[in-house]
Amino acid sequence: MSNTNEDIIAQPISLTDGAVKQLNRIMTEQNVSEEHGLRVGVKGGGCSGFSYLLGFDKQNENDDVYEIKGMKVFMERAHAIYLLGIEIDWMEGLNNRGFTFNNPNAKDTCGCGTSFSA
C-alpha cells in the first residue's frame, strides 16, 4: 500500500438530506455558479452572542474546504471551534420553515434558533 500526501480532514459539520435537497434547489433557482460553495460560519451578534452564517460564496484563502453529500462547503478555520459537530437541517412546518442548526457546543440558544452562546 502506498502512502499519499493527501490530507483527509474529518467533516466538522453534517447536512441532512433535507438540507442538501433545499440547498440544491436554491442553487438552481438562483443560478449559483460552480465556483461557489456553501459557506458555513459564525459572526458576533444576535440575542445570544453569535449568529450562524449560511450562504453561497467563493473560496477564501483561509478557508478549509469539505465535500459533504456532494456539496462543496467552505468554513474559516477560526470558526471550526464553534461549529464542530453541528447538524444543519431543513424544517418545513406550520410555524417554522427554514434551515435549523443543531449545535452540540452551544451553551444557550435563542428562541429563533439562529443565535447561540458558546
N, C-alpha and C positions, 0 to 999 in steps of 0.2 A: 504494500500500500504506500503510495507516495504522499509526501507531506506538501501541502499547498500553503501559500501565503495569504489565502483568503480568510478574512476575519468573519466569523459568524457571530452576529450580535443577536442576543435573545430579544424577542419583541417585547417592548416595555408596556405596550397597551394592547387591548383587544377590541375588535369591531364585531358586533353581532351581524348575522346575515341580514337582518332588517336594516341596520345602519348602512351596510355596504350597498344594498339594493337602492336605498334612498339617495346615497351619495352618487351612485352611478346615474340615477335619474336626473339629479341636479346637474351633473357634469354634461349630460347630453342636452338638457334644456338650455343651459347657459353657454353651450358651445365652448367648454373649457378645453384648452389645448393640451396635447400630450406632454408638453414640458412642465405642466403644472402638476402638483401633487397635493395631497391633503395636509394642511398644516394644523398640528395639534400643539397647543401651548397654554400658558397662563399669563395673566397680566395682573398687576396690582389694582385693587379696587373691588367694587361690589360690596354687598352688605356684610359679607363675612371676611373680607380681606383680599381674596384672589378671585378672579373670574377666568373661566375657560375661554380659550381661543380655538375656533374651529372654522376652517375655510380653505379655499384653494389658493395656492401661492406657488411661486418659483423657488427653487432651492437656493438657500443662502450658504455662505462658506462655513458658518459654524453650526450647520445642521447635521444631525445624524439622519440617515435615510433607511427606511424599512420598507418591506413589501408585506402587507398584511391582507390576506384574502384577495390578492390580485391588485390591491390598491397601493400606490406609492405614497408613503407617509413621511413627512418632514417634521422633525422636532429638534429645537435647540437643545444642546447638551445641558445647559443650565436649568432647563425646565424638567428634566427627567426625574429629579428628586421628588417633585410634586405630582408627577403623572404615572410613576411606576405602578403597574398593576391595574390601572384604570380600564374600565369597560365602557365603550361608547355604544349606545343603543338608540333605536328609533322607536318612539312611542306614538301611537295614534289612538287616542281615546276621546271620550266626550269632553272631558275637562282639560286635557293636556295633549298637545300634539307637537312633536319636535324631538330633537336629539336630547338624550339624557346621559349623564355622566355618573357612573358608579365608581367612586374613588375610595379605595380602602385606606388611603393615607389621610383622608380628611378628618379632622377632629370635630369640625362643626360645619354644617351646611345651612344655606338659607332656604326659605320656602320655595323660591323659584327654581332651585336645583342647578343654577348656573354659577353659584358663588360658594366658596368654601374657605376654611382656615386650616392651616397645616401646623 
